[in-house]
Structures are given as C-alpha cells and as structure tokens.
Amino acid sequence: MEKRDKAQAIANSLIHHFGEPQWQPGEDAVDMLIGTILSANTNDVNSGRAFDQLRATFGHDWERVRVAPLDEIKDAIRPAGMYNQKAPHIVGALEKLWRDRGEYKLDFVADLPVEEALGYLQTFPGVGHKTASIVLLFCFNRGAFPVDTHVQRISRRLGVSARNATALAVKHEWEALLPAAQFYALHLNLIRLGREICQAREARCSLCPLQPYCDYFNRRGAWGAS
C-alpha cells in the first residue's frame, strides 16, 4: 500500500472507530498560546489548574500579567511545574506581542501563509513548532499538524514515520500525506488512540482499529527485526 493511501486509510479508520471531531471557532489565540506554554512537561489537569489560577489572580487582563512581579506569576502557575522557566516565557511572550502589535491579540496570524504564521509564532519565548501548530490548528483551523508524544509514538509504530523520527519529522510527514482539512480530526483521534489503546507502556493491539496498517503489530519494516 502506498504511504498516502495508508495515511488516508488510518484517518478513515479512526473516524469510523471514534467519530469525527468537528472544529468550532471560538478559542482565543493568546489564551491558547499561554495555556500551551503552561502545558509543557505536565498533564492537562495541572496546566489547566495553573491557567485558572493565573486568571483568578490577574483576571482576564494580560496587561496585568505582563507588568506583574515575576514571583506573583510563579505563585499563580505553580501547579504547572517548571514555573521558574514558564513565568518568564509568559511575560516575554506578552511583552513581544505588545511591542509588535500594541494589543494582546493574535487574530492577524490567521491571514498569514501557514509557514509564515508558524515562523512568527516560534519567535515567542518558549514556543516551538508544536505550540505554534496548536494555536494555528485549534484557533484558526489552519493547515498545521501538531505532534505530541502520543502522535509521535503512534506514527512511528504505524510506519508512517521512521522508527526514530523526531516530532518535527512526524509533523512534516503527516502534512505531506493528507489534506489540511483532515488535520483537526486526525490529531484528536490519534491522541485518543494513544491515551486509550496505543499506550507508551502497553500497545493494546487487540483493541486497535489500525491493525491492518500497523508495522508494529504486523512486524513490518523497522519493527520486523524486533
């Protein structure tokens, strides 16, 4: 099976198994940017608690956060961990946005070419290709495919990417294989598959809808000698 056909079969099978998540507008891009900075190296519960505490402390006012003493921000985001790094990143991101735009809005990136938008977002402190892709996909439904540890692990096992492929390589692979209109549903369905079935410590292959397409399950390619 050609890789493009395989990728499409994977996307279709996940929709058949889990359903097709539908993108809806409404996510604020600055909220998403700050929330994703907080999510680094922690789980959704802790990052969400940190974001809520940041809001409870400073209100829905990014200007108050930007000019606040750094220790106050650290205290607010403590549940997310790594607050000594994340607090300066948040302040730096807000300072850059204020310098560049004079307001705390990122809506303008929706009108940029995707690569230009990705490049701009990655100039913010603490923002890499995953965070930039999350902002573009979830806030604007633009053609950027975020790759977290679930997506990376599953893509390697499936053989969509090389067994040792970096997250950035996995991102480029999916973006080359499928149309951008499918990125949102595929991203969410792969994460669900990784949480519920294709887990890091245990690949629960007997429950997986992707058995026919999986190199790991069928011991094909790089997994054949394992």
C-alpha positions as CSV (number, residue, x, y, z in Angstrom):
1,M,0.0,0.0,0.0
2,E,1.3,3.4,-0.9
3,K,2.0,5.6,2.1
4,R,-0.5,8.2,1.1
5,D,-3.2,5.6,0.8
6,K,-2.1,4.1,4.1
7,A,-2.4,7.5,5.8
8,Q,-5.9,8.0,4.4
9,A,-7.0,4.6,5.5
10,I,-5.7,5.3,9.0
11,A,-7.6,8.6,9.2
12,N,-10.8,6.9,7.9
13,S,-10.5,4.0,10.3
14,L,-10.1,6.3,13.3
15,I,-13.2,8.3,12.3
16,H,-15.1,5.1,11.9
17,H,-13.9,3.9,15.4
18,F,-14.0,7.2,17.4
19,G,-16.2,9.5,15.2
20,E,-15.1,12.8,13.5
21,P,-14.4,15.7,15.8
22,Q,-15.6,18.9,14.2
23,W,-13.6,22.2,14.5
24,Q,-15.5,25.1,16.0
25,P,-14.3,28.7,16.2
26,G,-14.1,30.5,19.5
27,E,-10.7,29.6,21.0
28,D,-8.8,32.8,21.9
29,A,-5.3,32.5,20.4
30,V,-3.5,34.3,23.2
31,D,-5.2,32.2,25.8
32,M,-4.2,29.1,23.8
33,L,-0.6,30.4,23.5
34,I,-0.2,31.0,27.2
35,G,-2.1,27.7,28.1
36,T,0.2,25.7,25.8
37,I,3.3,27.3,27.3
38,L,2.0,26.2,30.7
39,S,1.3,22.6,29.4
40,A,4.9,21.8,28.7
41,N,6.2,18.8,30.6
42,T,3.0,18.4,32.6
43,N,-0.5,17.0,32.2
44,D,-3.7,18.7,31.2
45,V,-5.1,18.8,34.7
46,N,-2.1,20.6,36.2
47,S,-1.7,23.0,33.3
48,G,-5.4,23.8,33.4
49,R,-5.3,24.4,37.1
50,A,-2.3,26.8,36.6
51,F,-4.1,28.7,33.9
52,D,-7.2,29.0,36.0
53,Q,-5.1,30.3,39.0
54,L,-3.4,32.8,36.7
55,R,-6.8,34.1,35.6
56,A,-8.1,34.1,39.2
57,T,-5.1,36.2,40.3
58,F,-4.9,38.7,37.5
59,G,-8.4,38.5,35.9
60,H,-8.8,38.4,32.1
61,D,-6.2,41.1,31.8
62,W,-2.9,40.2,30.1
63,E,-1.6,43.7,30.7
64,R,-1.7,43.0,34.5
65,V,0.2,39.8,33.9
66,R,2.8,41.5,31.8
67,V,3.7,44.1,34.4
68,A,3.2,41.9,37.5
69,P,6.2,40.9,39.7
70,L,7.6,37.7,38.4
71,D,7.2,36.0,41.8
72,E,3.5,36.6,41.7
73,I,3.2,34.9,38.4
74,K,5.3,32.0,39.6
75,D,3.0,31.5,42.5
76,A,-0.1,31.6,40.3
77,I,1.2,29.0,37.8
78,R,2.9,26.7,40.4
79,P,0.6,23.7,39.6
80,A,2.1,23.5,36.1
81,G,5.6,22.9,37.4
82,M,8.8,24.5,35.9
83,Y,7.4,27.9,36.9
84,N,10.8,29.4,37.1
85,Q,11.0,28.9,33.3
86,K,7.4,29.3,32.4
87,A,6.7,32.6,34.1
88,P,9.5,34.5,32.2
89,H,8.3,32.8,29.0
90,I,4.8,34.1,29.6
91,V,5.9,37.6,30.4
92,G,8.3,37.6,27.4
93,A,5.5,36.4,25.1
94,L,3.2,39.2,26.3
95,E,5.9,41.8,26.0
96,K,6.7,40.8,22.4
97,L,3.1,40.8,21.5
98,W,2.7,44.3,23.0
99,R,5.8,45.6,21.2
100,D,4.7,44.0,17.9
101,R,1.0,44.8,17.9
102,G,0.2,47.2,20.7
103,E,-2.5,44.8,21.9
104,Y,-2.9,41.2,23.2
105,K,-4.4,39.7,20.1
106,L,-3.1,37.1,17.6
107,D,-6.0,37.0,15.1
108,F,-3.8,38.5,12.4
109,V,-1.9,35.3,12.0
110,A,-5.0,33.6,10.6
111,D,-4.4,35.7,7.4
112,L,-0.7,34.8,7.0
113,P,0.6,31.9,4.9
114,V,0.9,28.9,7.2
115,E,4.7,28.7,7.2
116,E,5.0,32.5,7.8
117,A,2.5,32.2,10.7
118,L,4.4,29.2,12.2
119,G,7.7,31.1,11.9
120,Y,6.2,34.2,13.6
121,L,4.7,32.2,16.5
122,Q,8.0,30.4,17.1
123,T,9.7,33.7,17.8
124,F,7.9,33.9,21.1
125,P,9.8,32.7,24.2
126,G,9.0,29.0,25.0
127,V,7.1,28.4,21.7
128,G,8.2,25.6,19.4
129,H,6.6,24.0,16.4
130,K,4.1,22.0,18.5
131,T,2.7,25.1,20.3
132,A,2.7,27.2,17.1
133,S,0.8,24.4,15.3
134,I,-1.7,24.0,18.2
135,V,-2.5,27.7,18.0
136,L,-3.0,27.7,14.2
137,L,-5.0,24.4,14.1
138,F,-7.2,24.9,17.2
139,C,-7.8,28.6,17.0
140,F,-8.0,29.1,13.2
141,N,-8.2,25.6,11.7
142,R,-5.2,26.3,9.6
143,G,-3.1,23.6,8.0
144,A,-0.6,22.9,10.7
145,F,-0.4,19.4,12.3
146,P,0.7,19.4,16.0
147,V,2.7,16.4,17.2
148,D,2.7,15.4,20.8
149,T,4.2,12.3,22.4
150,H,1.1,10.2,21.5
151,V,1.1,11.2,17.9
152,Q,4.8,10.7,17.6
153,R,4.7,7.3,19.2
154,I,1.8,6.1,17.1
155,S,3.2,7.4,13.9
156,R,6.4,5.5,14.5
157,R,4.6,2.3,15.3
158,L,2.4,2.6,12.3
159,G,5.3,3.1,10.0
160,V,4.0,6.4,8.8
161,S,7.3,7.8,10.1
162,A,10.7,6.3,10.7
163,R,11.1,4.4,14.0
164,N,13.4,7.1,15.4
165,A,11.6,10.1,13.7
166,T,11.6,13.4,15.6
167,A,8.4,15.1,16.3
168,L,9.1,17.7,13.6
169,A,9.7,14.9,11.1
170,V,6.4,13.3,12.0
171,K,4.7,16.7,11.6
172,H,6.1,17.1,8.1
173,E,5.2,13.6,7.2
174,W,1.5,13.9,8.0
175,E,1.3,17.3,6.4
176,A,2.7,15.9,3.2
177,L,0.3,12.9,3.2
178,L,-3.1,14.3,3.9
179,P,-5.1,17.5,3.1
180,A,-5.2,20.2,5.8
181,A,-8.9,19.8,6.2
182,Q,-8.3,16.4,7.9
183,F,-5.7,17.6,10.4
184,Y,-8.0,18.5,13.2
185,A,-9.9,15.2,13.4
186,L,-6.8,13.1,12.8
187,H,-4.8,14.9,15.5
188,L,-7.6,14.5,18.1
189,N,-8.3,10.9,17.2
190,L,-4.6,9.9,17.3
191,I,-4.3,11.4,20.8
192,R,-7.4,9.5,21.9
193,L,-5.9,6.3,20.4
194,G,-2.7,6.9,22.3
195,R,-4.4,7.5,25.6
196,E,-6.9,4.6,25.4
197,I,-5.2,1.9,23.3
198,C,-1.7,2.5,21.8
199,Q,-0.2,3.5,25.1
200,A,3.5,4.1,25.8
201,R,4.0,1.2,28.2
202,E,1.5,-1.2,26.6
203,A,0.3,-1.3,23.0
204,R,-3.1,-2.8,23.4
205,C,-3.1,-4.1,19.9
206,S,-6.1,-6.5,20.3
207,L,-8.3,-3.4,20.8
208,C,-6.8,-1.3,18.0
209,P,-8.7,-0.5,14.8
210,L,-5.5,0.1,12.9
211,Q,-4.1,-3.4,13.0
212,P,-4.1,-3.8,9.1
213,Y,-2.0,-0.7,8.7
214,C,0.4,-1.0,11.7
215,D,4.0,-2.0,11.1
216,Y,4.5,-2.6,14.9
217,F,1.6,-5.1,15.0
218,N,2.5,-6.8,11.8
219,R,6.2,-6.8,12.4
220,R,6.9,-5.0,9.2
221,G,9.7,-2.6,8.2
222,A,11.8,-1.3,11.0
223,W,9.8,-3.4,13.5
224,G,10.4,-6.7,11.6
225,A,13.7,-7.5,13.4
226,S,12.4,-6.7,16.9
